[in-house]
Amino acid sequence: MPRLSQDRLDRYAALANRDLFDLTDPDFGPFLRRAVAEGVEMISNNFNTLGMFRAPHSKDLDALDLAMIGLPLDLGVPNPRPGTRKGPEAVRYWSLDRNMVNHFTRTCPFDLCRIADWGDLEFSTNPYSLDACLDDITALYDQLMAKDVSPLSIGGEHTGTYGILRALSNNGEDPLALVHIDAHADTASNFQGVRVSDATLFQVATVEGFIDPEKTIQIGLRGRGIPRAEFGAQAGMRVMLAEELQSKGVEYALEEVRRVVGSDRVYLSIDTDAFDCSIMPGTTLPEPFGLTGEQVRDIIRGLYDVNVVGADLVELSPVYDPTGMSACLAAGTAFEMLCLLAEARARRQGARRQTSWSNSDSEGQFR
């Protein structure tokens, strides 16, 4: 091969002679230059100071459209695999390796909404009582509802979703439609003598009117919990086993989602055990023969035209996966959910409102 011409080498040198974020890409470039100008640390992975996906830290709900909240809870897990309280910490850590602009959909959530990492909820009423912790969750999300802030929640066990649904439905006055991606239906009745747990929460949420079962679709169900899914099917939920999605495809599943939920307010809840155990060992109850990362990702992206008002990713137990790949996959999934929520929120409010880092003080709190 002959030596490269000087003209070509000069052209390559000119391309290389620019700042790290001096990009011509119309989606990445302007946002990344703005973020750097506002002082966002773009290289460090110090998750003790950086918020989830490098968002600013803030508890000022008046300044927010969308809040990311950690729910480090694992009191209601009815099997000998605790550890979900470490889920939010692990997702924050791995979130710093995600892009801040979706490389495929080109969505930049921080250019659509005012977003902050609210932090982890500290269970202070009685941290040894599951019911008290659920009350703490509802009290916080009542505040979010009052300030019209959309939540992305990172668990923590799935039971925490019950406290969220209670608030977002105004205690049943405004029931929600539900898209539930999980290996297990979580609609058991009288499971181990406890009314609300991660095995029963959607049954109780139905009975108490927080969700409309006829506007609910459960995707990815399989394994030993299938006999306990009978309540949902009889109450009117659309139950889609993992095998049905795997044989008919994501587009088929999305058509069913739209048919079921329509234009109603939708809550999206994803349990990490929806993923096959080969890619998600770090979850409370791993199940074989589950969904792939691509399938869950494409379901989330396919919901961009759905009126999603809140979402959670739950049951990550990073202690059971020393490789970190479970938390890495969870963080990638959470970013897709953040993009989805930001798109839905911007569409509802009819305007874009940028996240600003320059309007926060040295501790990341908004002035």
HELIX and SHEET records of a PDB file:
HELIX    1   1 GLN A    6  ALA A   16  1                                  11    
HELIX    2   2 PHE A   28  ALA A   37  1                                  10    
HELIX    3   3 MET A   52  ARG A   54  5                                   3    
HELIX    4   4 LEU A   61  ALA A   63  5                                   3    
HELIX    5   5 THR A   84  LYS A   86  5                                   3    
HELIX    6   6 GLY A   87  SER A   95  1                                   9    
HELIX    7   7 PRO A  109  LEU A  112  1                                   4    
HELIX    8   8 LEU A  130  ALA A  146  1                                  17    
HELIX    9   9 GLY A  160  LEU A  168  1                                   9    
HELIX   10  10 PHE A  191  GLY A  193  5                                   3    
HELIX   11  11 LEU A  201  VAL A  207  1                                   7    
HELIX   12  12 GLY A  223  ALA A  229  5                                   7    
HELIX   13  13 GLU A  230  ALA A  235  1                                   6    
HELIX   14  14 ALA A  242  LYS A  248  1                                   7    
HELIX   15  15 VAL A  250  VAL A  261  1                                  12    
HELIX   16  16 THR A  272  ALA A  274  5                                   3    
HELIX   17  17 GLY A  293  ARG A  301  1                                   9    
HELIX   18  18 PRO A  318  TYR A  320  5                                   3    
HELIX   19  19 MET A  325  GLN A  349  1                                  25    
SHEET    1   A 8 ILE A 115  ASP A 120  0                                        
SHEET    2   A 8 LEU A  66  LEU A  71  1                                        
SHEET    3   A 8 SER A 150  GLY A 155  1                                        
SHEET    4   A 8 VAL A 308  VAL A 314  1                                        
SHEET    5   A 8 VAL A 266  ASP A 271  1                                        
SHEET    6   A 8 LEU A 176  ILE A 181  1                                        
SHEET    7   A 8 ILE A 211  LEU A 221  1                                        
SHEET    8   A 8 ARG A 238  LEU A 241  1                                        
END                                                                             
